[in-house]
């Protein structure tokens, strides 16, 4: 086996550890489900088409930008929506545009999400094509907040590592272990439901 082939095998193994399976398999299912080209999906994720191709082929191992992983999770959630088959093509396109316009998962964004509030400063138009932030004090949607936490957790640890950490603390700190599993290895819909419940308790409604 040549050096290049060894690199691909190693990268695909790393992807399976970090993301649950090689990205090529994960992305191809999305392309088939959504009827998108690689370049079309790359545009939604905020990647160049060559970069997405390299990730899919195993020439590159890691999604280095948490915002890209955040959007990939959002696209997967859209494709897994029970009502997806009934969505009109125009609605799917609009949802994909919204996902592509979502802001990166920055530390400031995480603080806003976990507090249930957007950053102070009011609406911001930002660069052309970027989604506007809600007005100061507006609640962050549970799904968006959940994706932020998922993206950051999965940036620093693989699904296997998160599960191992949860197992280590499960006996002494079961609620914390559940939180790691929900956000680290669970579906976004489950994480969003968990966030909505916890945020509602914190805010008293």
C-alpha positions in Angstrom: 0.0 0.0 0.0 1.4 3.4 -1.0 1.8 6.4 1.2 -1.3 8.1 -0.3 -3.4 5.0 0.2 -2.2 4.6 3.8 -3.2 8.2 4.5 -6.7 7.7 3.1 -7.2 4.5 5.2 -5.9 6.3 8.3 -8.1 9.4 7.6 -11.2 7.3 7.0 -10.6 5.5 10.3 -10.2 8.8 12.1 -13.4 10.1 10.6 -15.2 7.0 11.7 -13.9 7.6 15.3 -14.7 11.4 15.3 -18.0 11.5 13.3 -19.4 7.9 13.6 -18.5 6.9 10.1 -16.3 8.1 7.1 -17.5 11.4 5.8 -17.8 10.1 2.3 -20.6 7.8 3.3 -22.3 10.4 5.5 -22.2 13.1 2.8 -23.2 10.8 -0.1 -26.4 9.9 1.7 -27.2 13.6 2.1 -26.6 14.3 -1.6 -28.9 11.5 -2.6 -31.6 12.5 -0.1 -31.5 16.2 -1.0 -30.8 15.9 -4.7 -27.8 18.2 -4.4 -24.4 18.2 -6.2 -21.2 18.2 -4.2 -20.6 21.8 -5.1 -24.2 22.7 -4.0 -23.7 21.1 -0.6 -20.3 22.6 -0.3 -21.9 26.1 -0.7 -24.4 25.4 2.0 -21.7 24.2 4.4 -19.4 27.1 3.7 -16.7 24.9 2.1 -15.0 25.0 -1.2 -16.0 22.1 -3.5 -12.4 20.7 -3.6 -12.2 20.8 0.2 -15.5 18.8 0.5 -14.2 16.3 -2.1 -11.0 15.8 -0.1 -13.0 15.2 3.1 -15.2 12.7 1.3 -12.3 10.8 -0.4 -10.3 10.7 2.8 -7.5 12.9 1.6 -8.3 15.1 4.5 -9.6 13.8 7.9 -11.0 16.6 9.9 -13.6 19.3 9.5 -11.5 22.1 11.0 -14.1 24.8 11.2 -16.8 24.2 13.9 -19.3 26.3 11.8 -19.1 23.8 9.0 -19.8 20.9 11.4 -22.7 23.0 12.8 -24.2 23.4 9.3 -23.6 19.7 8.4 -25.6 18.7 11.5 -28.3 21.1 10.5 -28.5 19.7 7.0 -28.7 16.2 8.4 -31.5 17.2 10.7 -33.4 18.6 7.7 -32.9 15.4 5.7 -34.1 13.3 8.7 -37.2 15.4 9.3 -40.2 13.2 9.2 -42.0 15.7 7.0 -39.2 16.0 4.5 -40.9 14.0 1.8 -43.9 16.4 1.9 -41.8 19.5 1.6 -41.9 21.4 -1.7 -38.6 21.9 -3.5 -38.8 25.6 -2.9 -39.2 25.0 0.9 -36.2 22.7 0.9 -34.1 25.3 -1.0 -35.2 28.0 1.5 -34.2 25.9 4.5 -30.8 25.2 2.9 -30.3 28.9 2.3 -31.1 29.6 6.0 -28.7 26.9 7.1 -26.0 28.3 4.9 -26.5 31.8 6.3 -26.2 30.7 10.0 -23.4 32.4 11.8 -20.3 30.4 12.9 -20.3 28.7 16.3 -18.1 31.2 18.1 -17.5 31.3 21.8 -19.7 34.4 22.0 -22.4 32.5 20.2 -22.1 29.6 22.6 -22.5 32.0 25.6 -25.6 33.5 24.0 -27.1 30.1 23.2 -26.5 28.6 26.7 -28.0 31.7 28.3 -31.0 31.6 26.0 -30.3 35.1 24.9 -28.6 36.7 21.9 -25.5 39.0 22.4 -26.1 42.5 23.6 -26.1 45.0 20.7 -29.4 44.6 19.0 -30.0 43.5 15.4 -27.0 43.4 13.1 -27.1 43.1 9.3 -23.5 41.9 9.1 -21.9 41.2 5.7 -24.1 40.8 2.6 -25.8 37.4 2.7 -25.3 36.8 6.4 -28.3 36.1 8.6 -29.4 39.0 10.9 -29.1 38.4 14.6 -32.3 38.7 16.6 -32.9 41.8 18.6 -31.3 41.9 22.1 -33.1 39.8 24.6 -34.8 37.5 22.0 -34.7 33.8 22.8 -32.3 31.6 20.8 -34.3 28.8 19.1 -33.6 25.5 20.9 -32.5 23.7 17.8 -29.9 26.4 17.0 -28.6 26.4 20.6 -28.4 22.6 20.6 -26.4 22.6 17.4 -23.9 25.0 18.8 -23.3 22.8 21.8 -23.1 19.7 19.6 -20.6 21.3 17.2 -18.3 22.4 20.0 -18.4 19.1 21.8 -17.7 17.1 18.7 -14.9 19.5 17.8 -12.9 18.5 20.9 -13.8 14.8 21.2 -15.1 11.9 19.1 -18.4 10.2 19.8 -16.5 7.3 21.3 -14.5 9.6 23.7 -17.7 11.4 24.8 -19.4 8.1 25.5 -16.4 6.9 27.4 -16.4 10.1 29.5 -20.1 9.7 30.2 -19.5 6.1 31.3 -16.7 7.2 33.7 -18.9 9.7 35.5 -22.3 7.9 35.1 -22.5 6.3 38.6 -21.6 9.5 40.5 -23.0 12.2 38.2 -25.8 10.6 36.1 -27.4 13.8 35.0 -24.1 15.1 33.7 -23.4 11.8 31.9 -26.9 12.1 30.3 -26.1 15.6 29.1 -22.8 14.5 27.5 -24.7 11.7 25.7 -27.6 13.9 24.6 -25.4 16.6 23.1 -22.3 14.5 22.3 -23.8 11.5 20.5 -27.5 12.0 20.3 -29.7 13.5 17.5 -30.1 17.2 17.2 -33.9 16.9 17.8 -33.2 15.2 21.1 -30.7 17.8 22.1 -33.1 20.6 21.2 -35.9 19.1 23.3 -33.5 18.8 26.2 -32.3 22.4 25.8 -35.9 23.7 25.6 -36.8 21.9 28.8 -33.8 23.0 30.7 -33.9 26.6 29.4 -37.6 26.7 30.3 -36.9 25.6 33.8 -34.1 28.2 34.2 -36.3 31.0 32.9 -39.3 29.9 35.0 -41.7 28.8 32.2 
